[in-house]
Amino acid sequence: MQLSKKQKGILYSSCFIILALVITFWSGKNFYDFAHYETEFAIRENVVTRVEKFSKYSPRLKGTVGDSNIYVIEGAEPGPSILIIGGTHPNEPAGQVAATVLLENLTVERGTVYIITEANRSAYTHSHPQEASIQYFGIETPYGVRTFKFGSRATNTNQQWPNPDVYVHRNSGQKLSSADTRNLNRAYPGSENGTYTERVAYAITECIRQNNITITIDLHEASPEYQTINTIVSHNRKEALKIAAAATLMMESNDVSIRYEESPLNLHGLTHRELGDYTDTLAFLLETSNASQGKIRGAFTEELVLTGKDKFYQKAMEKGIGKILYAAPVSLDERVARHVYGVYEIIQAYNKYYGTEGLGELKVNGFPSYQDIMTNGVGNYLKEIIK
Ligand SMILES: [Zn+2]
């Protein structure tokens, strides 16, 4: 049978429409599945005292994707408290994985530990445009592979849109690039009725304020050429600087190369600036070197996230191109080990200087050591998920 020109046209355009629908459905399903995938954390029943929600502190988050958990581990004796924040930037996996290791291993004798593993949960529901990043990565554990998400630096546009041309930080009036409008670490101290990102920041600020949290540590990563990698950034309060200096010395003396830096007075919206200014907490931020965030990296693979190995960074270092401050490859094991060890030394320094006064010592046990994580791999310190 011969098809007329018109019939052929209808046939071709129908095929084209069907193909377009299949591609749309397939890619839509991929985005949908990623957005709805829930990362699991092992909550030890007799250790984790309670689980709070961000909406307790920032009510408008209730029922939304950003209503994250705050895991609370209380010691038998009251004392000082610490908040550990992971997952501010979901494209910096060591922060979340380190917070998870702490959640699944720490026990508290005296004082209280608060842990957030998904600070910006909305940012875990999408990927950063034009980065071709992976969506998930797996860590081998004795109980099988644990899956974590690799999300975006910014809140999803489903929760906050549009971006203004210039982001004006609410409290200081500081002007930043439009991209920082949805950046949780430029939104502090936040606002109860502000943008979505500001409401998330407000939940964390209020949690610290209402519970009088003594120490706050925000866990991050940055590209290998970024100035603050392998750094403890400290709020400028005298006590915080003293603790950062002592922790740096201890880490250096145990062959973990690190330095400390005072939070710049004029850089607003960040945890190490605003949480120290707006609450009584001693605020710190830790950074490690993450090649998958780097500007000169090659293909974005799961292996790159886990091993930090990238041939372009290696070439650049061999040839001395650019200012790569810390030699790649830096594995996820090493990055998590640094964060966990950094938290440990900050607590030790706090106890050394302030453990004999006021609230007394913060007694926390169960830290895997830097060497333990490097030798056995971080997966050995992730617990079994029991359903
Ligand atoms: Zn970050």
Residues whose N, C-alpha, C, O or C-beta is under 5 A from the ligand:
A	BS01	ZN	H89 E92 H220 E221
